[in-house]
Amino acid sequence: MKIVKDDHRVTLRQWHAGLQDKRALRASLRHSKTVTEACLSEGFRSLLMQTHSLWRSDAQEWRFTALAITAALAAHVKSIDERQTFATQLGQMMGNKPVMSELRFSRLSAVKTADELLRQLLRAVRLLNGTVNLPSLAEDIFYWCRENDELQNHIRRQQRPTECIRVRWAMEYFQAGDAGSDNNNEQ
């Protein structure tokens, strides 16, 4: 089940397109090194005003954090490429190595705080040279924040293991690498 609905994705794409022309808004987000700094930025407020239904939910404050992380990272996204999921993009083979090394990927998978998530995802966006599936990244951030909130509040929700964001990331990342090595073996 999607958290970031289709209308939110459209809004996010439009906001991102507008952000490219508004240097001050983009700069305010690009300088954000923590979630708090992102929340206080003018760029975040501009997205916040357009996405009330995405973040304004009772007892789901994690949505606000997720939107702040998404906004901070979106400022570093140069172009949106929606052909593959975000994790698949990280696992794509560049020569004989994935875009993101397994060590960095394991660090991303092991983050425990929202600030760590922001830092690790910023590295990932840079490794992709700013060409990212932004709607997929946003969805992943929202899933991560929800799961982190549930863990901190000792909430147990019934879900299949493959629905956990870290498991899904791993499956997509390693399958992308396997697909790349299969193509190399065929040549």
N, C-alpha and C positions, 0 to 999 in steps of 0.2 A: 504494500500500500504506500503510495507516494505521500510525502509530507508537503513537498513543494509542488503544488498543483500547476496545471497548464497555464492558468491565468497569471500565477506568480512568475512562472518562467518567462512569459511574454514581458511582464513588467521588468523583470531582472535584465533581460536582453535590451529593452528600450533604455533603462536607466544606465546600463553599461555603455551603450552607444552615445548617450548624452554626456556621460562622464569623460569621454575621450576629448570632447570640445571644451570642457570646463576644467581648466588646469588647477584652479584653486581648490575645487572639490576633490579632484583626484590627488593632489599633493597632500591635502589634509589626511587622506586615508593612507597614502603611501608612507607617510612618516609614522604611522601607528605601529608600535612594536608590541603592544599588549592589547588585550580585549578592551580594557578600560579606556585606553587612548583612542581606540577605534570608536567606541561609544560616544566619546566626547567630540568627535570630528564633525565638521560641517558636512562632509561627504556622506557620512552615515545617516545624518538627520535627513538628507534629501531622499535616501532610499526608504528610510523609516516611514516617512509621510506617505509613500506610495504603496506600502505593503501592510496596512493595518491587519488584514485578515490572516496574514502569515504569522505574525508574531504576537498578536494580542489575544492570548488565551489564558483563562484562569488556571492557576496551578501548573502552568507550563512556561515558567520564566526562562527556561533554557532556550526557548525560541528567540528571545532577544539577543542572547549571547551568540547563537548560531547566525543570526542575521548580521551581527557586528563582524564576525569572522569572515563571513561571505563578502561583505562590503570591503573590508580591508584587503582581501585577496583579489577581488575584482579590479581594484585599482592597479594591480600588477598584470592583469590579463590584457594582452595586446589585441588578440583576436580569438573568437569563439569557434571551435571546431567540434561539432556534435556527432561526428561519425563513430566515435568510440567513447566508452565510459572513461571517467577520469583515471581510475585505477588501471584500466587497460592501457591508457596512454603512457602511464609510468612504466609499465612492463614491456612496452614495445622495444624491439631489438634495434639498436643503432650499431651496426657492425655485428660484433659478437657479444655485445653487452646490452643489458636493458638501459633505458633512459635513466632510471633511478636504480642505483645498485641495491642488491639484496640487503646490505647492511643499513643503508639509509631507509629502505622500505621497512625493515624491522624496527628501526627507531620511530618511524611514523606510526606503525601499528602499536607501539608500546606507550604512546603518550598518555598521560593521566590528567592533564589540566588543559583548560581552554587556551591558555597562553602558549603552552607547549605545542598544541595542535596548530595554532596560528603560525608559530615559528617553523614547524616541520612542513606545513602545507605551502608556506611561502617559498621554502627551498624547492619544493616539488614544482611549483609554478615557474620558478626560475630555470629549473632543469628542462622544462618544456618550452623554454624561450618565450613564455607568455602566450602560447597557443594552447588553449585549454577548453575542455567541455565545461563551460561555466554552470549550466543548469545541473549537470551531473555532480559537479563539485559541490554546489549548494545543497543538493539533496543529501550527499554524503555527510556534509557538515551537520545538517539538521539531524540525521540519524545518529551521528557520533554524540552530539550534545544530548539528545534524548536518552541514549543508552547510558551516558555518563551520569545524567541526572537520576535515572532509575537505579543505577549502582550506588550512588551516594545516599539515596533515600530508601535503600533496601526494598525496592519494588521488583517483584518477579512477574514478568509478563511471559505468557506462553508464546514462544516463537521457535521456528526451526533454526538450527545452527546456521544455515546459509543465509538467514535474514540478519544476523549480527553483522554490523558494518565491518569489523576487522576481518571476519571470515570471508565476507563478500569481496573485500579489497584483495585479500590474499588469493582467492580463486581467480579473480579477473587479472591480477598482476601476473601470476604464474602461468595462466593459460595464454596470455599475450606472449610471454617469453617462449612457451612451448610451441605456439603457432609460428613464431619467428624461426625457431630452430628446425621445425618440420620443413619450412620453406627452404632453408639452407641445405638440408639433407637431400632434397629433391633435385637440386641443381647439379 
